[in-house]
Amino acid sequence: MRSRVRLKTKLVLAISAMVVALVTGLSAIYLSQLVRHGVEDSYLSAEFVGHQIFHATRQALEVDPSSTKVDLDDPVAVRNFVEQTLQADPGLNSLLQSIIGYSPTIYDAAIVDAEERALLHTQAEKIGNKVPPRENFSVVRDGGLRRQVAAVFGEPQIYEIRLPLERDGAPFGAILVRISTVFLKNSLQPQLTQALVFSAVSILVSLLLAAGLSNLALKPLEAISRRLDLMTAGQIDSVSEKEIARSDEYGAVTTKIDRLGRQIRDVKEVFSALKENLDQIMANLQDGVMLFTRDLRAVLVSASAERFVGRPRGEMLGRPVDEIFSPGTPLGRLVLEAFDARDPLNQREVETETGRRVEVSLDFIEEHGERIGALITLRDAESVRRIEDEIELSRRLAAIGRLTSGVAHEVKNPINAIVVHLEVLRQKLQQADPDTRRHMDVIGNEIQRLDRVVQTLVDFTRPVELRLAELDLRRLLDDVVLLASPEAERHGVTIERDFSNDVLPVKVDGDLIKQAVLNIVINGVQAMPQGGTLTVAAFRDNDEAQIEVRDQGAGIPVELRDRIFNLYFTTKKTGSGIGLAMAYRVMQLHNGSVEYDSVEGRGTTFRLRFPVSTREFEAQQEVGA
């Protein structure tokens, strides 16, 4: 984890580095000038010594060889005469011996002839020997700073300064003054050491002064940084009157930070409220919703989208669309092709690899003609059809209810009048023959049956006043199984219980729910005339309590499945066609739902869903805690 460097520290380091760089640059210039002056002084000193030797040599050679017995036509004799003259001259020899002590950088000096043989030398053992040539010291003097530094601090070398000698207008030899870089370095060492110490002290003092002054000048940044940290954490306090009254930059910045902090806090509160509401909406949304940015990265994913894509929300947020959807699946291929072609999708239905049918909608979000994002909506096609069927069924039941309510009201009165007149007719025909009496009894029984049918219609359409009570759904099912046991035994059916171990708290009208479930259980029993097993299960599914009634009958034919909840629809000879319609209406009154799955030859499963009682659920959590 990288450590965060504070702004104050950065500024102090930057100012200190700038001062150090400035002092270092000035020190480097001073040292370079010191080296240049040392080289120049050494050159001038050696050149001065060379000119002294030159003048002394000329004075020594002013002797006229013609006054001696030397053969002037013999070059060897003349050279020997000159050599002897120079070696015998006390002033010249004394000058050569004093040269070493005159300049600390001079290595040696010599007078050589045209063949580079030493006629005189500060080192007597080298007289008569050839003196090897050296690079002229003027190359170092006239060279750049880099050449001078390399010559002084590089490998030890010897340079020379050469002054030519002439006699009678012809070259005779030369005067050599040689300089050692070791001596030059040693002569500069004290000054260099002093300069380096001074530079180091200057850099250290400059660093301390820069750090101290920067820290003092930037001290308000610490308070500003602390307020910014508090503002980031949402804990910023009001600015004191003393800070607001300051007329410097700190006071102005502090006031602006306080205003900005208040605005951020207000925006954060609004954002938190919006985010909480949005999370609740997205969590309860049945459709899968995915929002993408301009660069096609997911920034909003609803909880239901996990069921369609098959990946957790955490893995999808922030990922590009080509990492969320796979081209190897029908759904992923359809979405990716639409994104590549920039072609919106309008409720395109696709079958997934699991056989599930999904409706896909893709809309591109535009602003000023430019696309800034995309919205994908995923919907379960089967659920949509199921909801449409339920709406249609509810509509038909409501229409039937309105119709039967009016019919029942109109038929009830004539039936009552027929019953009264039939009773009067019986009293008048007390001596009627048996055949006549038998026809009258048949008429009376049919009128009573018709009256029961009309009463059923009245009861079905009459508003129901629910008597809600909080109870455990498992206890209610125990009563249903007990009531259905005689009918099950008569058909050779075994009823099995599969109840959850946890309490299933619901707030319902116990009598109505018991009758609705009993109707479904009796239908399941009667669907197995040859016997079998009927399973009654109860368990919790998220925030819902669910009942499942599974039989092993012949199943519901496909052509009849859209009609089973219709009033008076039945396939049994003795059935009334009211049981399932009544169960459907009871579940609607309790804000629940009833659905079924049926496979011909294998049986039918009815599912009844109830909202879990919130108060009971919270009480259970408190007890568990």
Stockholm file with secondary structure:
# STOCKHOLM 1.0

chainA/1-625         MRSRVRLKTKLVLAISAMVVALVTGLSAIYLSQLVRHGVEDSYLSAEFVGHQIFHATRQALEVDPSSTKVDLDDPVAVRNFVEQTLQADPGLNSLLQSIIGYSPTIYDAAIVDAEERALLHTQAEKIGNKVPPRENFSVVRDGGLRRQVAAVFGEPQIYEIRLPLERDGAPFGAILVRISTVFLKNSLQPQLTQALVFSAVSILVSLLLAAGLSNLALKPLEAISRRLDLMTAGQIDSVSEKEIARSDEYGAVTTKIDRLGRQIRDVKEVFSALKENLDQIMANLQDGVMLFTRDLRAVLVSASAERFVGRPRGEMLGRPVDEIFSPGTPLGRLVLEAFDARDPLNQREVETETGRRVEVSLDFIEEHGERIGALITLRDAESVRRIEDEIELSRRLAAIGRLTSGVAHEVKNPINAIVVHLEVLRQKLQQADPDTRRHMDVIGNEIQRLDRVVQTLVDFTRPVELRLAELDLRRLLDDVVLLASPEAERHGVTIERDFSNDVLPVKVDGDLIKQAVLNIVINGVQAMPQGGTLTVAAFRDNDEAQIEVRDQGAGIPVELRDRIFNLYFTTKKTGSGIGLAMAYRVMQLHNGSVEYDSVEGRGTTFRLRFPVSTREFEAQQEVGA
#=GR chainA/1-625 SS CCCCCCHHHHHHHHHHHHHHHHHHHHHHHHHHHHHHHHHHHHHHHHHHHHHHHHHHHHHHTTSCGGGTTCCTTCHHHHHHHHHHHHHHCHHHHHHHHHHHHHCTTEEEEEEEETTSBEEEESSGGGTTSBCCCCCBTHHHHHSCHHHHHHHHHSSCCEEEEEEEEEETTEEEEEEEEEEEHHHHHHHHHHHHHHHHHHHHHHHHHHHHHHHHHHHHHTHHHHHHHHHHHHHHTTCCCCCCHHHHHCCSHHHHHHHHHHHHHHHHHHHHHHHHHHHHHHHHHHHHCSSEEEEECTTSBEEEECTTHHHHHCSCHHHHTTCBHHHHSCTTSHHHHHHHHHHHHTCCEEEEEEECTTSCEEEEEEEEEEETTEEEEEEEEEEEHHHHHHHHHHHHHHHHHHHHHHHHHHHHHHHHHHHHHHHHHHHHHHHHTTTCCHHHHHHHHHHHHHHHHHHHHHHHHHHHHSCCCCCCEEEEHHHHHHHHHHHHHHHHHHTTEEEEEEECSSCCEEEECHHHHHHHHHHHHHHHHHTCTTCEEEEEEEEEETTEEEEEEECCSCCCCGGGTTTTTSTTCCSSTTCCSCHHHHHHHHHHHTTCEEEEEEETTTEEEEEEEEECCHHHHHHHHHHHC
#=GC SS_cons         CCCCCCHHHHHHHHHHHHHHHHHHHHHHHHHHHHHHHHHHHHHHHHHHHHHHHHHHHHHHTTSCGGGTTCCTTCHHHHHHHHHHHHHHCHHHHHHHHHHHHHCTTEEEEEEEETTSBEEEESSGGGTTSBCCCCCBTHHHHHSCHHHHHHHHHSSCCEEEEEEEEEETTEEEEEEEEEEEHHHHHHHHHHHHHHHHHHHHHHHHHHHHHHHHHHHHHTHHHHHHHHHHHHHHTTCCCCCCHHHHHCCSHHHHHHHHHHHHHHHHHHHHHHHHHHHHHHHHHHHHCSSEEEEECTTSBEEEECTTHHHHHCSCHHHHTTCBHHHHSCTTSHHHHHHHHHHHHTCCEEEEEEECTTSCEEEEEEEEEEETTEEEEEEEEEEEHHHHHHHHHHHHHHHHHHHHHHHHHHHHHHHHHHHHHHHHHHHHHHHHTTTCCHHHHHHHHHHHHHHHHHHHHHHHHHHHHSCCCCCCEEEEHHHHHHHHHHHHHHHHHHTTEEEEEEECSSCCEEEECHHHHHHHHHHHHHHHHHTCTTCEEEEEEEEEETTEEEEEEECCSCCCCGGGTTTTTSTTCCSSTTCCSCHHHHHHHHHHHTTCEEEEEEETTTEEEEEEEEECCHHHHHHHHHHHC
//
